[in-house]
Structure formats: C-alpha cells, structure tokens
C-alpha cells in the first residue's frame, strides 16, 4: 500500500476508536433508560435509535449535511461558538459516525440490561444501595458481555462506513479520506490490485472481529451443557 492508503488506515482507526468511546459514553445511559423505562413512548424512542439500521446512509448523510451546514441550526451554533463548520472535517465525521453507529451500541447494551433479573437489583436495594450504586456495582458488571458486543460492533461498523462518511467528510487526503473511500477511489481509477489489497484486508478484519466476538461471548462449557 502507498502512503495515502496508510493514511486512510490511520484516519479510519482513529475515527472508529473515538466513535466507539463516545458511543459507549452516550449509549450506556440511553440503553439503561430504554431497558428500564415503562413510558408509553418507549417504542418511538427505540425506533428513533434504530433508524440508522434501515435508513439509507446517503439519506442520513444528506440531512446531517443540512443540519451541520452553514445555514443549519447545528452549523450556526458551531460557528457562533467559534468551532467553525463540521462538514468536510474530522469532527464532522465523528458526529456522523456516532449517529450512524448508535444502534449497534445501544441495542446490545439494552438487551444486556434487560437480561438482568429484577430480583438482583431489588436485593441490592434492600442492602441500601442507591440507584447509582446499583447501576455501577450490579448492572455494569452483569452487562459485561453486552459491552463487549457493543464495543466490537460499534468499532467494526464505523470502519465499514461509506455513504455517510462520503457525504459528510468528502474525500480529503490526510483529513477525511477513510478506508472505504480509498477503496472506492482505487476502483474508480481501475487500480484493481490496490483495491483488492484494501478489500481483502477489510474482509479479514471483519472475519477476525466476528470470530473474536463469538469466542469471547461464548457461554462456559458447563453452562452450555445445562
């Protein structure tokens, strides 16, 4: 691979790592609320979180571009704060990636929280553990497999993004050019050998990630035999 491709690898890794960290920070309380709430609006909020799964990436990217553009409310806010415009910057890629990969982090966490027996939390409450203490000391350790799944899926999904990152970040070498866009460039230029190297690397990465995920979350042999 040439220097431009290695730069795309670096940017992709940085984007995926930062996006995953932010998603865990944002997604954990959101998943906990969705798992515990009895609000009649829960289906609506769950649907809003899951929309990036079914929404075409270009549609999501288009509306994010409008929101973060110079005439959009987010764009006007960032400019008023002296942060400049987010489109076609690494910061814009991070914002778009967090929104696009949100369900891949929130849903595994929500399922992990919902699997925690209610009596376990009630037992902690009888020991005078407050809501925050129950969440930190009981819920988080029991939801560890969900955190592993959420982290892996969030990272891997960000690595594989194309439509959203192209709409928001464009194709700026050394700044917003990620692996999927670099692969597209090689195909457009009929550089199929370079395209094959990038594509094969991403296939191997996806396979390794999924195998590792299944191995880590595989139940112990004695539990599986029950």
N, C-alpha and C positions, 0 to 999 in steps of 0.2 A: 504494500500500500504506500501511496505517496504521502507527503506531509499534510496535504489538505484532508486526506481521509483520516489520518491520525488525529488531526484537529477536530474533525467531526466526532470521532470516538470520544475524545476528551470532553467535548461540549455535551454530548449525549449522556455520558456518565455523570457529569456534574448536574445536569438537568434532572436526571432520574433520581439521584441521591437527594438533592434538595427538595424535589417534589414529594418524595416519599416521606421525608421528615415532616414537612408541612402538612401532608395529608394525615399523618398519624396524630399530629397536634390538633388539627381541626376535626378529623374524623372520629377520634375516640369519644369526646363528649357527645357528638352528634349521634353516633351509634348507640351509646348508652341511653340517651334520651329516647331514641326510636325503640329501643328494646324494652324500656320501662314505661313509656307513656301509655295512657289509656284515652288519649284525646281522640275525638271523632275525626280529626283532621290527619291522623297518622297515615292513612292510605295516600293522601295528597302529598304529604312531605316525603314519604317513601318513593312515590312516583317521581317527584322532582329530583331526588337524589339519583334515581336510576335512569333518568332521561338520557345521559350521555351514552348509555349502552345501545339504545335503539335510534338515537338521533344521528343522522349523517354527520361526520366530522366537519364537512365543509359548511353545513348549516350552522353548527355551533361556532365554528371559527368566524363565520360571517357576522353573526350577532355580537360576538365578543369584539370583533374589529370595530363595529359601530359603537359599542359601549366604551371602548378604550380609545377611540379615535379623538381627534381634536374637538369635535362637536358633540361627543357623547358625554354623559354625566360622569363616568369614571375618568375619561380623558381630561375633562375640565377640572376635576378635583385634583388629579395628579399634577397638572400644570399649575394650579393655584398653590399647591404645596411645594412647588419648586422641584418636582420629581421628573418633569418632562413627560413625554409621551411613551406609553408602553409598547404600542405596536412596533414590530421590527427591532426589538431589543431582547436581551436575555431575560430581563424581568418580565416582559410580556409573555415570553414562552413559559415561564414558571407559573404565572397566573392561569394561563390557558391549560397547562398540563394538570394543575391542581383540580380545576373544574372538570376536565375531561376524564381524569382517572379517579374522581371521587367515589363512584360506586364500587370500584374494585377494592377499595379500602374499607368503606363504611359497611358494605354488606357482609363480608366475613366477620368483622368485629361485632356487628349487630347479632349475627347468628351465634357467635360465641357467647355473647352476653345473655341472649335468650335461653341458652342451654344451661345456664347456672341455676340450680334448684332454688326456688324461692325460700325454702326452709333453711338453706345455708345462710342466706342474708338475714333471715329472721333470727337465727341462732346468734349471729354476730351482734344484732341489735339488742338481744337480751343481755349480752355482755357489755352493754353500754357503749357500743361502737357507733359513732355518729355516721351520717350519710357519706361524708368524705372518707372517713376511716374504713367503712365497709367497701367503698369503691376501690381504694388504694390497696388495702390489706387482703381483701377477699376476691373481689371481682377481677381485678387485673391479673393476679396470678392464675386464677382458674381459666381466664380467657387467653392464655399464652398461645395455644395453637392458632387461635384467630388472629393474633398479632403477627405470627409468623406468616400465615397465609396472606394477610393484608399487605405486609411489607413486601413480600416477594411479588405478588400480583401488581401492586402499585408501581414498583420499580420496573418490572418487565413490561407492563403496559405503556409506561412512559417511554421506554426505549423504542417500542414499536410504533409510536405515533407518527402520522404523516400528514393527514389532511389539516388537522388543527394547527400543527406547528408551521406548516407551509403558509396557511392563511395569516397567522399572527406574526410569525418570525421571518417569513420570506426565506431568502437563501443568501445570507451574508456570510462569506467565509470567515472563520475565526470568531464569529459572534453568534449567529443563529443557525448555521448550517449543521444539522444533525445527521445521524447515520442514514435514516430513511430518505432524507432529501438528497444526500450524497449518492445513494444507490440510484435514485431516480435520475440524477444528473448523468451518471455513467451510462445508464440505459439510453437516455436521450442522445448522448454523444456516440452511441454504438460502441462503447468501451466495455464489451461484454465480459472480458476477463476480469477487469476491476469490479464490475457489477457482481460477478459470480463470487468473488472473494468476500465482498461485503455481505451478500445474501447468504452464503454458506455459513459465515460467521454468526449471523443473526439466527439462522436455523439451529446451529449447535447451541448457541446461548439459550434459546427458548427450550430446547430439549433438556439441557442441563438444569435449568431453573425448575421445570416441571418435575423432573425426576427427584431433585433435591427436596422439593415441596412435598411430594408424596412420601418420601422416606422419612422426613422429619415429622410429618403428621400421622405416620402410620401408628396405629394403636399397638401397645405392647402385646407380645405373643400370648400371654396369659389372659389378657382382656379379650383378644380376638377369638380365643377358643371358647369363651363363655356363650 
